[in-house]
Amino acid sequence: MEETREDQDDGAVARVAAIDIAKASGVVCMRLPHERIEGRRVQEVWTVASTTNAVME
């Protein structure tokens, strides 16, 4: 996981996720507040298969 610093509280949503789906795969990104450090976020990005067989599994 990658850690980022948030210098301002601009009223943004604390937890966000995004999904980019292509023909054979998808990329998922998730950003959450850090468990112990105020003003920090944890970001995780991973790739998943998006073929019919992979989704059915």
N, C-alpha and C positions, 0 to 999 in steps of 0.2 A: 504494500500500500504506500501511496505517496502522501506526504503531509504538506498542507499549505497554510499560510497565515492570513487571517482576515483582520485587517486593521480597522475597519469601520463596521458598525452595525447599521446597515442601511434598511433594515426591515425585511430583508430577503428571507425566503423560506429556508429553514434550517436543514432540511433533508431533501435532496434532489436525486433524480435518476434520469438517465437518457439512454435510448436504445436506437441504434442505427442498423437497420436490416438490409442486407444485400441479397444477392441471388443464392449464394452458398454459405454465407456466414452472417453473423451479427456481432456488433460490438456494444457492450453494456458499460456504462460509466455510472458510478454511484459516489456521492459526496455526503458525508455525515459529519456532525460535530465530533471533535476529539473527545475521548472519554474522560481525560484528566486535565487537559490544558485548555483553558478558556480562550476563545478567539481563534482556535485552530480547527482545521477540518482535515478529515482523512478521505482520500480519494482512491478508489479502486477501479481499474479498467480491465475487462476481460473479453475474450472472443468466444462465441458459441456458434455451433453449427446451426444453420437454418433450413436445411433440406427437410423434406417431408419425413424421411426415415429418422433423422436425428430428433426432430420435434416429437414424433410418436414415441421414441424411447423415453 
